[in-house]
Amino acid sequence: MDEAQFYSQRETHSIATVQRKGLRSTLVSRVLTKAMGTSRFKFVLLLVAGLFLLALQTLAAVIDSRVDQYALGISGSDNSDSCKLPDGLLEEIKGYQPIVDKIVAKIVDGEFAGQTWQSLADLVDTFGARPAGSDQLEKAIDYVLENMKQDGLENVHTENATVPHWVRGFESAQLVAPFKKNLALLGLGGTVGTPRGGIIADVVAVESFEEFKQLTPDEVKGKIVVFVPKWEGYGKTVVYRGHGASVASKKGAVACLIRSITPFSIGSPHTGWQSYEDGVKKIPTACITVEDAEMILRKYRKGEKMTIHLEMEDRNFDPFVSRNTIAELQGTTYTNTSVVVVSGHLDSWDVGVGAMDDGGGAMISWKALTYLKAMGLRAKRTIRAILWTGEEEGLLGGQAYKEAHLENERKEFNFFFESDMGTFEPRGLDFTGNKEAECIFREVVKLMTALNATEFGTPADGGPDISHWTSRGFPGASLLNKNEKYFWFHHSAGDTMAVEDPKSLDKCAAIWAAAAYVIADLSVSMPKDVE
C-alpha cells in the first residue's frame, strides 16, 4: 500500500466510524426521549434500558477506537504489550520532553512563529510553479542554496539528477456536438501533442477498464476515449491517469481524456504524470473536470453521439540535468555516518505554485535545521535536509540520490523523514520499519503532546521519495496531518498559498524539528533490516 492508498483507507474507515457512532447516539436518544412520556413503571424500565445503552455506547466507543487503530495502523499510547524496550532507553527518550517542549514553544509561539509560512510565500511568490526542467525550478534551487548558507547551515550543496523535460503548450477541448461547450482540461505530463489543427472525433465513454474491455477495436478505432472512473481513493483511481492512454491506444483510439483524480471539484482540472507503454502508439491524453466527464458519461449512456475537437501543443524535449538540494546540521559525534534525513520535494507541477505539493514539505525540512541551529541544539548525529527534484515525474531525485550513495548506505543512513502529503494541522507521525525501530519511534511520538500530535501510523513505505530506502528495510517516517482536503487542490491551479495556514505550518515545522532532533541525538541508532 502506498501513501495515497493509506490516506484513502483512513478516510473511508473514518466515515464508517462516524456512521456507527451516529447510529448508537440516535438509539440512546430515542429510548430516553420515549421514557419521558410513559407511565412510572414503564419509565423506570425504559430509563434502565437507556442507561444500559448509554454504557454500551461508551464501551462501543472504546472498541471503535481500538478498531480504528488496528485498521489504520495507529496504536494507542498504552499499546506496548509487544514493545519491551530497556528501561534505560525508555527513560532516555522521556528525558527529551523538556527539549521537545522548548522546540515547539520557540517555533509555534516564540521567535520563529510565522517564519515558515513567510519563507514559503517568498519562495512561491518569487518563482511560481517549478516543473522539472524549467528555469523556475533551477532558479529556485539557487535561491534556496543561497538562503541555506545565510541560515548558517553546513555542507550546503547540490547533487545531480536527470529528469524529463516536458512543456505544456496551448491546450483546448470543445464539445462540438450535440452542442458546443468548452471543456477545461490539463494535458498530462509526458503527453504528446495533437497534429496541427487538432483532432475532431466522436466519443466513447466508459467508467472503468473492465467496461472498456467489453468494447471491440471497431467500436474504439478513430474515437476519443473518455474514462470516467469513480473516486475510490487516490491509489486505486490514479491508474486511469497513469495508464489510460495506452489502454485506449491499443484498440485504436486517437486520444484519451480522463476524469480528474479528485474526490471534489469546482470545475478545475487536475494534472499529473502518465506513462506510455513500450511498443504502443502514443496518443494525446489529458484530464478534464469531474463535472464535464460525468456529463459526457451520462449522455453517452443515453445513446447520444458526441464529438470533441481537441488541440494540444505539448512537447517533450531531451532529458534535463536538475539537482537535489542538500544542507546539514552536522552532528557532534557522527558526521558522515548514521545520518538522519528530513526531506520534501522542491519541484512542482506547472499549474498553481506548488505551495501544498510540496513547497510546505520542502520548507519544513529546510527550516527544521535552521531553527535547531538558532536554538543551539546540535544532535550527536548529522541531520541532513534534502529537497528532492523530479519527484512528480517518478521519484527521480530520490532514485538518483539512492544510486549515488548506494555503496555505503547502510553506514551512512540512520533514519529518513519525508513530508509530501500536505502540511496541514499535524496529528502525529507515520512510521515504517522493523518492530524494534517501531517501538523506539512510538516513544518519540509520545513526546509531541504540546502539539496534540501523538497519533502513530504504520503505512507501507513512509513516503514517496524515501521509499527507495524504506522499501528495502531502512526505517522512516512521514507527516500525519489533517489533510482531508488534500486532493481537492492536488496537481491543480488551486495549489497556492491560500491553502496554507501559518499556524499549521509552524506546528508541522515543530514536529519535524523535534522528532528529527530526538532520533539524531539518541544513544542508539535506529534498528534496520538492510543486508
Steps between C-alpha positions, in 0.01 A plus 500: 500500500641838406458830681190601303328166553570522874338845507201373302453209743513739794239724339262213420537339842441830680169546316388152605591575861299823500199310364524236775532760775210702359272195492572415864445860615166512319385174662586620853329833438180334377478266802551781752255729321233230497549438872413861579141455379398163649353366824720485810562123474579516132706809563724311742539209258577726207735709710693188600508395135623844401776497760600153384520621141698803614753274670504281191567807287797593716640148474440498125682831465802341664472203265465737204818672605685169513352395162606832348850456634526149358356585158705815456821379654465739795581377849390660823750641743464198730522235228845380598439129564732400218752777570758412763757776482768514770399721790807714446404574139142580598620745762747650253223571248270643767787725604471689172159640598634840617703540180203406282279746687763771452517432125121514472474820704768680297358404160127521569472790746849645529752680285455271197119517490374577150843475339437169323189635326678824408800313358270280294309803374827669402604189305179447305433871446848538353515192277144375461458148367817289484461218246798274436719629220386861543700815566267571794603182679872549443482863613303391807773246579765773480286724723460227761873423496589862566248532781610174660852643515368822650323290765840364600433143391792276411610298198252685280518356149309332219518156341390437143193308389382457141132579445262512202443837336136532399341835421130582489392694194164632381220264604135509404207260500151574379191289481372583150201265486223463604565857624802721546671514838857581596658227711763607753796262480862450598734286294671226698874504553690339215207508261555551129315778323232477235569556129480860381137606504415241762283191498125492438351166595197332653501394863497163673442539876545229762524486877770237539766293327272199545224675307749603232610137455151417373541734202638370172780679312244597233297684766806694617707560187524867407315611817590710802469276805378666820564309823270607784607291802330539835719642775613203710796666664806631321690172493226314312376780276834641381564194281264650241715811477820300493405238242174605333663632182679175416195290590289709260767508229520120481148497354564783257391811694643829372497677839411434863329728752467409867287622789729698732633293790328681785205436732369857468489757225389855430572483129878475512703226326791321670819394325765238580757276338405216269703220344473361149538125462796393289402395149159670515423805285513821704178700489417838658356474850360749750279526806170685480283616790286265705190691390571475127611137516186391683279697260665329202448156657133570572432611145696213347302247701181653364625420152580858402775551245764748617790654312802677650758728340830458688812713450819449701840650421687329785858394427767266635864614489827325580551397866629775727758488779338648811622495860406377845560774757681400819602662830607365836513571869802287573510271800726531800598132496415369153523710184497288185354187660164423663342804333137596565336630181208745494353562157235629262506576128569843356364436151129542428249486220469791259154602624449670834826579677569175684454650846327189632667243271764519614628844590381457858676165542822636354482812716448324834794271418728794428378716788514216754879522473498880505297514821701230678824682419359831622399333828848355545370144475755279328434125519754218515420406140486720193153610392494538122228688311444380144264687270435254221468584132299310239260344749195571285648315203565176689703556821807565287690718747474229761603235249812692398595565862457135590725389216766758586511390867438129455847370586509615863130556563472264795761697695400839363127506580326457834145624431294672227220756537288624209206741486302477174134476597437858605602716795164544667434468876729214614345197667816298553745299293479197274776242535642216294773264614564193711338431836795609712522836323123535523510462877759776528311731266173449687663648808634794299152580366364505855720805565287715266229572758550878481387479137218255572668289232561159653325275246711217365444340160671222307460534121708280273766733367520816714502738204554510122866596454622330815331177390825438310640421847205405718388232253837332560499501879610848607273661762315816407207725579263743334283781630152391610279807468136605460513493121143398423487768227843426355371351176263792446803712408750232395665563157259783422496878466367505857838402649590847628590674825128534570505131597775549761432613856784676688431334835470153348829548318664603827371184666619282212845660516503443876415130488751455217782672688421333832469146365812531286700638791401222740570221248835661413603544863408161646777286642391217268465486124162407358490126421464406132460186291749587227749234394 
